[in-house]
Amino acid sequence: MQIPLQITWKDFSPTPAVEEDIKRYAQKLDEVHDRITSCRVVVETPHRNQKHGKHYHVAIDLTVPGHEIAVTRDPAQNAAHEDLHVAIRDSFNAARRQLLDLSEKRRDHRRGR
């Protein structure tokens, strides 16, 4: 990554383990696409919902030359996102898939498909 990872925490204080999770997942993205110019991660806990509990929201904004990838999900749609580590994993997996799709499109474009 050309610009250091930026992590923003909203409405709570992170534990060192959570911060390390995010850094580890961000490094894995570098293995998928070596030209990531920036990675911004926003982790927030919305207000507690009486019916569904507290779901974490993890948004990722990646910039690669010529493209910007944004990963956002509605945390209330997935009960597993009551666990912060699961919400982080799922968001980074979605970012990884989008980077792989972008790499594939670039490869196909170069081959004239």
Secondary structure in CASP SS format (residue, H / E / C, confidence):
PFRMAT SS
TARGET T0000
AUTHOR 0000-0000-0000
METHOD secondary structure of the structure
MODEL  1
M C 1.00
Q C 1.00
I C 1.00
P C 1.00
L C 1.00
Q E 1.00
I E 1.00
T E 1.00
W E 1.00
K E 1.00
D C 1.00
F C 1.00
S C 1.00
P C 1.00
T C 1.00
P H 1.00
A H 1.00
V H 1.00
E H 1.00
E H 1.00
D H 1.00
I H 1.00
K H 1.00
R H 1.00
Y H 1.00
A H 1.00
Q H 1.00
K H 1.00
L H 1.00
D H 1.00
E H 1.00
V H 1.00
H C 1.00
D C 1.00
R C 1.00
I C 1.00
T C 1.00
S E 1.00
C E 1.00
R E 1.00
V E 1.00
V E 1.00
V E 1.00
E E 1.00
T C 1.00
P C 1.00
H C 1.00
R C 1.00
N E 1.00
Q C 1.00
K C 1.00
H C 1.00
G E 1.00
K C 1.00
H C 1.00
Y C 1.00
H E 1.00
V E 1.00
A E 1.00
I E 1.00
D E 1.00
L E 1.00
T E 1.00
V E 1.00
P C 1.00
G C 1.00
H E 1.00
E E 1.00
I E 1.00
A E 1.00
V E 1.00
T C 1.00
R C 1.00
D C 1.00
P H 1.00
A H 1.00
Q H 1.00
N C 1.00
A H 1.00
A H 1.00
H H 1.00
E H 1.00
D C 1.00
L H 1.00
H H 1.00
V H 1.00
A H 1.00
I H 1.00
R H 1.00
D H 1.00
S H 1.00
F H 1.00
N H 1.00
A H 1.00
A H 1.00
R H 1.00
R H 1.00
Q H 1.00
L H 1.00
L H 1.00
D H 1.00
L H 1.00
S H 1.00
E H 1.00
K H 1.00
R H 1.00
R H 1.00
D H 1.00
H H 1.00
R H 1.00
R H 1.00
G C 1.00
R C 1.00
END
